[in-house]
Amino acid sequence: MIRPANAPGAPQLGLRENRHQFWLLVLVNAFVGAMVGLERTVLPLLAEVEFGLASKTAALSFVATFGVVKALTNLMAGRLGDRYGRKRVLLVGWLFAIPVPLLVIWAPTWSWVIVANVLLGINQGLTWSTTVIMKIDLVGPKQRGFAMGLNEFAGYLAVALSALATGMIAEAYGLRPEPFYLGIAFAVAGLGLSLVWVRETQHHATLEATQFTAHPSAGAHGAELGMREIFARATWRDPALASASQAGMVNNLNDGLAWGLFPLYFAAGGLDVAQIGVLSFTYPAVWGLLQLWTGAASDRYGRKGLIAGGMLLQGVALAAIALVQGFWPWVAAAVLLGAGTAMVYPTLLAAIGDVAHPRWRGSAVGVYRLWRDSGYAIGALLAGAVADRFGMSWAIGVVALLTMASGVAVLWRMPETLRAGRGHGGKDL
């Protein structure tokens, strides 16, 4: 039962009203992102140097495994959070993180690395999905884009810094074990913060449900929907939710390419591990930092234009990476790729929040993230297969074309989801 809004201790919606919990969750998500950053510079190189994987498809198998597991876990995380509470799901997710760096450190064969990425996929699906949902719960509808920008800023800036740090450590000490010691610290810190200080946010979603008015693009919304209906809406039936799902999938398709293939591509271009670390840092760093602006901009100017424009810009950046050579041209293209991704990432999450009813929002976010993170697996398998047959430049070019096509599809089908009167994201800080 919800207490009156003016009762002591009653939940309130808003970033200012929930600032302590909100910023704590931002910090927790930074540790979530840092766990992924551990692998972005070092693991593709480890596949070739220490495990002798000549096939690009085989070398990228860890990304594909991660993507499949994370996608399926996202789906479960949203539903479990709606049913059993957000904090429980968050804590379970952190428990899966602890063995990941240890398995990579001790791995005698590549299969151990695959197992580590199964656990990492579960960790990321449970923890990142849950921090997203908890922030949406806390802020309510007014500053949703800004909140998602902050969430993704923290996560992907941490990805970038972790990738840079592991590259520098690997250049000085070797590909393992030293770079992966950081992962032990990240997992322990994330679990400790979540256990001691994070509080449940589901009652905030219950409060918002009493005030919710559906966006016209979504049609009639009942407070309770079955998982089959939610899946259908987010996959093909609802033009806003389905457009977000396809754009998210293609976005992470090109991120799977960047994660698994770029270090090998740059190494073949003559760069050393430290330079590859800088490039692995640049793309997610720009992505993370610019989300502080793009999330808030989507609250003021709308979601659709940023999503379509960001997908098109990513396609141009990927084409440039395939066509140019050299460290500094690749840095410039990585900046463009990060900027395009920043336009898309928080905006898609905000669009889901615009349309989905608070009572089944967690499940809708889960379906969206199922499709979005399946892009990791599709990107890794597609890029590996094309690279093995035609070369790495061709693989990057094919993904560039798919990314541009996704932007065109958003322009054609996706309606604007930002409701009138919600364009004041910067006033309540």
C-alpha positions as CSV (number, residue, x, y, z in Angstrom):
1,M,0.0,0.0,0.0
2,I,1.4,3.4,-1.0
3,R,1.5,6.1,1.8
4,P,0.2,9.6,0.9
5,A,2.9,11.6,-0.9
6,N,3.3,14.0,2.1
7,A,3.6,11.2,4.7
8,P,7.0,10.8,6.3
9,G,9.1,8.3,4.4
10,A,6.7,8.1,1.5
11,P,8.4,7.5,-1.9
12,Q,8.8,10.6,-4.1
13,L,9.7,10.7,-7.8
14,G,12.5,12.9,-9.1
15,L,16.3,13.1,-9.3
16,R,16.6,15.7,-6.6
17,E,14.3,13.9,-4.2
18,N,16.3,10.7,-4.7
19,R,19.7,12.1,-5.3
20,H,21.6,10.0,-2.8
21,Q,20.3,6.7,-4.0
22,F,20.6,7.9,-7.7
23,W,24.2,8.8,-7.4
24,L,25.0,5.7,-5.5
25,L,23.5,3.6,-8.4
26,V,25.6,5.7,-10.9
27,L,28.7,4.6,-9.0
28,V,27.6,1.0,-8.9
29,N,27.1,1.0,-12.6
30,A,30.6,2.4,-13.1
31,F,31.9,-0.8,-11.5
32,V,29.6,-2.8,-13.8
33,G,31.1,-1.2,-16.8
34,A,34.6,-1.6,-15.6
35,M,34.1,-5.4,-15.5
36,V,33.5,-5.3,-19.3
37,G,36.4,-2.9,-19.9
38,L,38.8,-5.5,-18.5
39,E,38.4,-7.5,-21.8
40,R,38.2,-4.9,-24.5
41,T,41.9,-4.4,-25.1
42,V,43.5,-7.6,-23.9
43,L,41.3,-10.6,-24.6
44,P,41.3,-10.5,-28.4
45,L,45.1,-10.3,-28.3
46,L,45.2,-13.0,-25.7
47,A,43.2,-15.3,-28.1
48,E,45.9,-15.0,-30.8
49,V,49.1,-14.7,-28.8
50,E,48.6,-17.2,-25.9
51,F,45.9,-19.5,-27.3
52,G,46.9,-19.5,-31.0
53,L,43.5,-18.9,-32.4
54,A,44.1,-18.0,-36.1
55,S,40.4,-17.9,-37.1
56,K,38.7,-14.6,-36.4
57,T,35.4,-16.4,-35.8
58,A,37.1,-18.5,-33.1
59,A,38.8,-15.5,-31.6
60,L,35.6,-13.6,-31.4
61,S,33.7,-16.5,-29.9
62,F,34.0,-15.0,-26.4
63,V,32.1,-11.9,-27.6
64,A,29.4,-14.1,-29.1
65,T,29.1,-16.2,-25.9
66,F,28.9,-13.0,-23.8
67,G,26.2,-11.5,-26.1
68,V,23.9,-14.6,-26.1
69,V,24.1,-15.0,-22.3
70,K,23.7,-11.4,-21.5
71,A,20.7,-11.0,-23.9
72,L,18.9,-13.9,-22.3
73,T,19.8,-12.7,-18.8
74,N,18.5,-9.2,-19.6
75,L,15.1,-10.7,-20.3
76,M,15.0,-12.6,-17.0
77,A,16.4,-9.6,-15.1
78,G,13.5,-7.4,-16.0
79,R,10.9,-9.9,-15.2
80,L,12.6,-11.0,-11.9
81,G,12.9,-7.4,-10.9
82,D,9.2,-6.8,-11.4
83,R,8.3,-9.9,-9.5
84,Y,10.8,-10.2,-6.7
85,G,12.4,-6.7,-6.3
86,R,15.3,-4.9,-7.9
87,K,17.9,-5.1,-5.2
88,R,17.8,-8.9,-4.9
89,V,18.5,-9.2,-8.7
90,L,21.4,-6.7,-8.4
91,L,23.0,-8.7,-5.6
92,V,22.8,-12.0,-7.4
93,G,24.3,-10.4,-10.5
94,W,27.4,-9.3,-8.5
95,L,27.9,-12.8,-7.2
96,F,28.5,-14.0,-10.7
97,A,31.2,-11.4,-11.3
98,I,33.6,-12.6,-8.7
99,P,34.9,-15.7,-10.5
100,V,35.4,-14.0,-13.9
101,P,38.9,-12.5,-13.5
102,L,40.1,-15.6,-11.7
103,L,39.0,-17.9,-14.5
104,V,40.8,-15.7,-17.1
105,I,44.0,-15.6,-14.9
106,W,44.1,-19.3,-14.4
107,A,42.8,-20.4,-17.9
108,P,44.9,-23.3,-19.3
109,T,42.6,-23.4,-22.5
110,W,40.4,-21.1,-24.4
111,S,37.3,-22.9,-23.1
112,W,38.0,-21.4,-19.6
113,V,37.7,-18.0,-21.1
114,I,34.4,-18.9,-22.7
115,V,33.1,-20.0,-19.3
116,A,34.3,-16.8,-17.8
117,N,32.3,-14.9,-20.4
118,V,29.2,-16.9,-19.7
119,L,29.5,-15.7,-16.1
120,L,30.3,-12.1,-17.2
121,G,27.2,-12.2,-19.4
122,I,25.0,-13.2,-16.5
123,N,26.6,-10.5,-14.3
124,Q,26.1,-7.8,-16.9
125,G,22.6,-8.8,-17.7
126,L,21.5,-8.8,-14.1
127,T,23.4,-5.8,-12.8
128,W,23.3,-3.3,-15.7
129,S,19.6,-4.0,-16.5
130,T,18.7,-3.6,-12.8
131,T,20.6,-0.3,-12.4
132,V,18.8,1.1,-15.5
133,I,15.4,0.0,-14.1
134,M,16.1,1.4,-10.6
135,K,17.1,4.8,-12.0
136,I,14.0,5.0,-14.2
137,D,12.0,4.1,-11.0
138,L,13.6,6.9,-9.0
139,V,13.4,9.8,-11.4
140,G,9.9,9.4,-12.8
141,P,9.0,10.7,-16.2
142,K,10.4,14.2,-16.1
143,Q,14.1,13.6,-16.5
144,R,14.2,10.1,-17.8
145,G,16.6,10.8,-20.7
146,F,19.0,12.7,-18.5
147,A,19.0,9.9,-15.9
148,M,19.7,7.3,-18.6
149,G,22.5,9.6,-19.9
150,L,24.1,9.6,-16.5
151,N,23.7,5.9,-16.1
152,E,25.3,5.1,-19.5
153,F,27.9,7.8,-19.0
154,A,29.1,6.1,-15.8
155,G,29.1,2.6,-17.3
156,Y,30.9,3.4,-20.5
157,L,33.4,5.9,-19.2
158,A,34.3,3.1,-16.8
159,V,34.5,0.7,-19.7
160,A,36.9,3.1,-21.4
161,L,39.1,3.7,-18.4
162,S,39.3,0.0,-17.6
163,A,40.3,-0.7,-21.2
164,L,43.0,2.0,-21.1
165,A,44.3,0.7,-17.8
166,T,44.5,-2.9,-18.8
167,G,46.2,-1.9,-22.1
168,M,48.9,0.0,-20.2
169,I,49.4,-2.8,-17.6
170,A,49.6,-5.4,-20.4
171,E,52.2,-3.3,-22.3
172,A,54.3,-3.1,-19.1
173,Y,53.8,-6.6,-17.6
174,G,52.2,-8.9,-20.2
175,L,48.7,-9.9,-21.2
176,R,48.0,-11.8,-18.0
177,P,47.6,-12.1,-15.0
178,E,48.3,-8.5,-14.0
179,P,45.6,-6.7,-16.1
180,F,42.9,-8.9,-14.5
181,Y,43.7,-8.2,-10.9
182,L,41.6,-5.0,-11.4
183,G,38.6,-7.1,-12.0
184,I,38.8,-8.7,-8.5
185,A,38.7,-5.2,-7.0
186,F,35.8,-4.1,-9.2
187,A,33.6,-7.1,-8.3
188,V,34.2,-6.8,-4.6
189,A,33.5,-3.1,-4.6
190,G,30.3,-3.4,-6.6
191,L,29.0,-6.2,-4.4
192,G,29.8,-4.3,-1.2
193,L,28.1,-1.1,-2.3
194,S,25.0,-2.9,-3.5
195,L,24.7,-5.0,-0.3
196,V,25.2,-2.3,2.3
197,W,23.8,1.0,0.8
198,V,21.5,0.3,-2.2
199,R,17.8,0.4,-1.3
200,E,14.8,-1.2,-3.1
201,T,13.1,1.1,-5.7
202,Q,10.1,-0.9,-6.7
203,H,7.7,1.2,-4.6
204,H,8.7,4.2,-6.7
205,A,7.5,2.4,-9.8
206,T,4.2,1.5,-8.0
207,L,3.8,5.2,-7.2
208,E,4.3,6.2,-10.8
209,A,1.8,3.6,-12.0
210,T,-0.9,5.6,-10.2
211,Q,0.0,8.7,-12.3
212,F,0.8,7.0,-15.6
213,T,-0.8,8.1,-18.9
214,A,0.2,6.0,-21.9
215,H,1.9,7.6,-24.9
216,P,-0.5,7.6,-27.9
217,S,2.0,5.5,-30.0
218,A,1.6,2.6,-27.7
219,G,-2.2,2.3,-27.9
220,A,-4.2,1.1,-24.9
221,H,-2.2,0.0,-21.9
222,G,-3.4,-2.2,-19.1
223,A,-1.5,-2.1,-15.9
224,E,-0.9,-5.9,-16.1
225,L,0.4,-7.6,-19.3
226,G,1.6,-11.1,-19.8
227,M,5.2,-11.7,-20.9
228,R,4.0,-13.0,-24.4
229,E,2.2,-9.7,-25.0
230,I,5.1,-7.6,-23.8
231,F,7.5,-9.6,-26.0
232,A,5.2,-9.1,-29.0
233,R,4.9,-5.3,-28.5
234,A,8.7,-4.8,-28.0
235,T,9.6,-7.1,-31.0
236,W,7.3,-6.2,-33.8
237,R,3.8,-5.0,-32.8
238,D,4.4,-1.6,-31.3
239,P,6.3,0.7,-33.7
240,A,8.1,2.7,-31.0
241,L,9.2,-0.3,-28.9
242,A,10.0,-2.5,-31.9
243,S,12.0,0.3,-33.6
244,A,14.0,0.8,-30.4
245,S,14.7,-3.0,-30.2
246,Q,16.0,-3.2,-33.8
247,A,18.2,0.0,-33.4
248,G,19.6,-1.3,-30.1
249,M,20.4,-4.7,-31.7
250,V,22.3,-3.1,-34.6
251,N,24.0,-0.6,-32.3
252,N,25.4,-3.5,-30.3
253,L,26.1,-5.5,-33.4
254,N,28.7,-2.8,-34.3
255,D,29.9,-2.6,-30.7
256,G,30.5,-6.4,-30.8
257,L,32.6,-5.8,-33.9
258,A,34.5,-3.0,-32.2
259,W,35.1,-5.1,-29.1
260,G,36.3,-8.3,-30.8
261,L,37.8,-7.3,-34.1
262,F,39.2,-3.8,-33.7
263,P,42.2,-4.8,-31.5
264,L,43.1,-7.4,-34.1
265,Y,42.6,-5.0,-37.0
266,F,44.6,-2.3,-35.4
267,A,47.4,-4.7,-34.5
268,A,47.5,-5.9,-38.2
269,G,47.9,-2.2,-39.0
270,G,51.1,-2.0,-37.0
271,L,49.9,-0.5,-33.7
272,D,51.3,-1.7,-30.4
273,V,49.3,-2.7,-27.4
274,A,49.5,0.7,-25.7
275,Q,48.2,2.4,-28.9
276,I,45.4,-0.2,-29.2
277,G,44.5,0.6,-25.6
278,V,44.2,4.3,-26.4
279,L,41.8,3.5,-29.3
280,S,39.9,1.0,-27.1
281,F,39.6,3.9,-24.6
282,T,38.7,6.7,-27.1
283,Y,35.5,5.2,-28.5
284,P,33.7,4.3,-25.2
285,A,35.1,7.4,-23.5
286,V,33.5,9.8,-26.1
287,W,30.4,7.6,-25.9
288,G,30.3,7.9,-22.1
289,L,31.0,11.6,-21.8
290,L,28.6,12.8,-24.5
291,Q,25.7,10.9,-22.9
292,L,25.7,13.6,-20.3
293,W,24.4,15.9,-23.0
294,T,22.5,13.6,-25.3
295,G,20.3,12.1,-22.6
296,A,19.2,15.5,-21.5
297,A,18.9,16.7,-25.1
298,S,16.4,13.9,-25.8
299,D,14.2,15.2,-22.9
300,R,14.1,18.6,-24.5
301,Y,14.2,17.9,-28.3
302,G,12.8,14.4,-28.6
303,R,14.0,10.9,-29.1
304,K,13.6,10.0,-32.8
305,G,16.0,12.5,-34.3
306,L,18.9,11.6,-32.0
307,I,18.4,7.9,-32.5
308,A,18.2,8.0,-36.4
309,G,21.1,10.6,-36.6
310,G,23.2,8.6,-34.2
311,M,22.8,5.4,-36.2
312,L,23.8,7.1,-39.4
313,L,26.8,8.8,-37.8
314,Q,28.0,5.4,-36.5
315,G,27.8,3.9,-40.0
316,V,29.9,6.8,-41.4
317,A,32.5,6.3,-38.7
318,L,32.7,2.6,-39.3
319,A,33.2,3.1,-43.0
320,A,36.0,5.6,-42.2
321,I,37.8,3.0,-40.0
322,A,37.7,0.5,-42.9
323,L,39.0,3.1,-45.4
324,V,41.7,5.0,-43.6
325,Q,45.0,3.8,-42.1
326,G,47.1,5.1,-39.2
327,F,46.8,5.8,-35.5
328,W,45.5,9.4,-35.7
329,P,42.9,8.8,-38.5
330,W,41.6,5.9,-36.5
331,V,41.4,8.1,-33.4
332,A,39.3,10.6,-35.3
333,A,37.0,7.9,-36.6
334,A,36.7,6.4,-33.0
335,V,35.6,9.9,-31.8
336,L,32.8,9.9,-34.4
337,L,31.8,6.4,-33.6
338,G,31.6,7.3,-29.9
339,A,29.5,10.4,-30.7
340,G,27.0,8.5,-32.7
341,T,26.6,5.8,-30.1
342,A,26.1,8.5,-27.4
343,M,23.2,9.9,-29.4
344,V,21.5,6.5,-29.5
345,Y,22.2,4.7,-26.3
346,P,20.4,6.6,-23.5
347,T,17.8,7.8,-25.9
348,L,16.6,4.3,-26.7
349,L,16.2,3.5,-23.0
350,A,14.3,6.7,-22.4
351,A,12.0,5.9,-25.3
352,I,11.2,2.5,-23.7
353,G,10.5,4.3,-20.5
354,D,8.2,6.8,-22.3
355,V,5.9,4.0,-23.7
356,A,6.0,1.1,-21.2
357,H,3.6,1.1,-18.2
358,P,5.5,1.3,-14.9
359,R,4.0,-2.1,-13.8
360,W,5.6,-3.9,-16.7
361,R,8.4,-1.5,-17.6
362,G,11.1,-3.8,-16.1
363,S,9.9,-6.6,-18.4
364,A,9.8,-4.2,-21.4
365,V,13.3,-3.1,-20.7
366,G,14.3,-6.7,-20.5
367,V,12.9,-7.6,-23.9
368,Y,14.6,-4.5,-25.4
369,R,17.9,-5.5,-23.9
370,L,17.4,-9.1,-25.0
371,W,17.3,-7.8,-28.6
372,R,19.9,-5.1,-28.1
373,D,22.6,-7.4,-26.6
374,S,21.9,-10.2,-29.0
375,G,23.7,-7.8,-31.3
376,Y,26.9,-8.6,-29.6
377,A,26.6,-12.3,-30.7
378,I,25.4,-11.4,-34.2
379,G,28.1,-8.8,-34.7
380,A,30.9,-11.1,-33.5
381,L,29.7,-14.1,-35.7
382,L,29.1,-11.9,-38.7
383,A,32.3,-10.0,-38.4
384,G,34.3,-13.2,-37.8
385,A,32.8,-15.0,-40.8
386,V,33.2,-12.1,-43.2
387,A,36.8,-11.4,-42.0
388,D,37.8,-15.0,-42.4
389,R,36.5,-15.1,-46.0
390,F,37.2,-11.5,-47.3
391,G,39.3,-9.7,-44.7
392,M,38.7,-7.5,-41.7
393,S,38.2,-4.3,-43.8
394,W,35.2,-5.9,-45.5
395,A,33.8,-7.1,-42.2
396,I,33.8,-3.5,-40.9
397,G,32.3,-2.2,-44.2
398,V,29.4,-4.7,-44.0
399,V,28.5,-3.6,-40.5
400,A,28.8,0.0,-41.5
401,L,26.1,-0.5,-44.2
402,L,23.8,-2.4,-41.7
403,T,24.1,0.5,-39.2
404,M,23.1,3.1,-41.8
405,A,20.2,0.9,-42.8
406,S,19.0,0.8,-39.2
407,G,19.0,4.6,-39.0
408,V,16.9,4.8,-42.2
409,A,14.4,2.2,-40.7
410,V,14.1,4.4,-37.5
411,L,13.2,7.4,-39.7
412,W,10.6,5.4,-41.6
413,R,8.8,3.6,-38.7
414,M,9.5,5.0,-35.3
415,P,7.1,7.7,-33.9
416,E,8.3,10.3,-31.5
417,T,7.8,9.1,-28.0
418,L,8.5,12.2,-25.9
419,R,5.3,13.4,-24.4
420,A,4.4,17.1,-24.5
421,G,5.5,19.1,-21.4
422,R,8.4,16.7,-20.6
423,G,11.1,18.8,-22.3
424,H,12.5,20.4,-19.1
425,G,15.1,17.9,-18.1
426,G,17.6,20.4,-16.8
427,K,15.4,22.3,-14.2
428,D,15.2,19.9,-11.3
429,L,18.9,19.3,-10.6
